[in-house]
Amino acid sequence: MKFVDEAHIKVMAGDGGNGCISFRREKFIPFGGPDGGDGGFGGSIWLVADEGLNTLIDFRHQRSFKAKRGENGMGSQMYGKGGEDTTIRVPVGTMITNVDTDEVIGDLTSHGQRMLVAQGGKGGLGNIHFKTSVNRAPRKATPGTPGDVRELKLELRLLADVGLLGFPNAGKSTFIRAVSAATPRVADYPFTTLHPNLGVVSLGTDQSFVIADIPGLIEGASEGAGLGIQFLRHVSRTSLLLHIVDIAPIDGSDVAGQVRAIEQELEKFNPELLERPRWLVLNKADLLAEDERQAAAEKVVAELGWTAPWFLVSAATRDNTMPVCQQVQRFFESQREENRERTDMLPNDVRLRGDPPQD
């Protein structure tokens, strides 16, 4: 299935039904008075997150969604039936933006989460509401209000703990194959990965994390060159970035220069990504002689002035890939511990907000 992570749709909520002008007509009751009922509410449109979906491809075929309008009011004080709501299923991790205002109006990050994106119109009032002591036979009713109409942009941002960055053919897909059950396409040419891939790294009971492989970046990606810039939004949700670098490029290019080039593209796309924890993974060590590997790695680290953790691995032979995963797991465990400590330091009225007071 083709991976689609962006779509534009139009949602049209149902209009409210009109109020009714009617008078009671029964034998032996000459002045029955008004009995026109109200119109029904128009149907609303909801988005609901479904973990069974993983792309937005369905919206390439259907772009407009319309809920039913409310029925008009009727005589004998009968109210019109409300229009049925329309529910649209989207993948977990979908961000919704109002195209007209460019405002992010919601983010569905958990299965079953619902969000109202278009409110149905209100039903109009029947003439029973306009009877007064001086106007015993009102011939007045109000029309239903129109439902909301919106143009929405849907963006799918994968929910992953770790994101892989790097130039094309740096070995990202091979790395995710080595550490998880994911099976992305691997070949000896650039841009083998055309859409993001997710893999679950399991190290034991209650010890696992999700890793995301995105298409490779190239210089000028922030201006639209290459493929990766279309998917950089996916790493915006990750807590840790692994920067995969080919330590032995066939063309003899500068390894440190490649790292700096990716950093520049990240800064242009979103400067906050550079502030996120990022570790350096020097891949394809198997292409160097054993006595040269460590020296080559230390040279790159020194040129970059790298102070964050770094690793020398061979994803193809799975050499030293497990220590990387173990270090990542320890990173997340320390994060959870810090979060628990911060929670414990909060006052009870903040930490237990919404709970019944404690004795």
BELUR-V456833 format. One line per field, one symbol per residue. ss: DSSP state (@ for helix, = for strand, . for the rest). phi: phi as a letter, one per 20 degrees, with the letter a starting at -180 (. if undefined). psi: psi as a letter, one per 20 degrees, with the letter a starting at -180 (. if undefined). A space follows every 50 residues. Layout:
ss->???
phi->???
psi->???
This chain:
ss->.....=======..........=..=..=....=..........====== ......@@@@...===.......=...=.......======..=====.. ..======.....=====........@@@@..................== ======.....====.=....@@@@@@@@.................==== ====..=======...=...@@@....@@@@@@@@@@..=======.... ....@@@@@@@@@@@@@@@..@@@@..======.@@@..@@@@@@@@@@@ @@@@.....===.=....=.@@@@@@@@@@@@@@@@@@@@@@@@@..@@@ @........
phi->.fecdbbdcddcfffffefddbcfccfmcfcfnfbfeefefffedcdcfc ffdcbdffefdcddcceffffffcfmleeffffffdddecffoeddcfff dldfdabedbfnfdbedbeffeffeeffedfcfdcecfdcbdffefffcc edddcedfececdedqfgmfofffffffdbefcffcbebflfedbfcdcd eddqflcbbdccddgfecfnffeofmdfffdfgfffefebddeecffcff emfffffffffffffffffagfffefgcdedeemffedfgfdffffffff fffemfdfgbbdccffdmfmffgfffffffffffffffffffffeffgfe fdgnefgef
psi->ppppjqqprppoqqqqqqqqoqqpnqpjnhmhrqkprqqqqqqrpqpppo iiqjrkhhihhoippprqrqqqrrrkkpqqpqqqqppppqqpjppppohh ikpoiroojqpipqppiopqqqqrprihijprhinimplprqqqqqrqpq pqppppoqoqhpppqrrqkikghhghhhiajqmrpprlqrkhoiqqqqqp opiapknqrpqppqqqqrpjhijjqahhhhjhhhihiqhppooppoimph jjroghhgghghhhhghhgohhhhiqppqpoorkhiiqqhiiggggghgg gghikpirqqqorohhjkpjhghghhhgghghhhghghhhghghiqqhhg hkpirqqq.
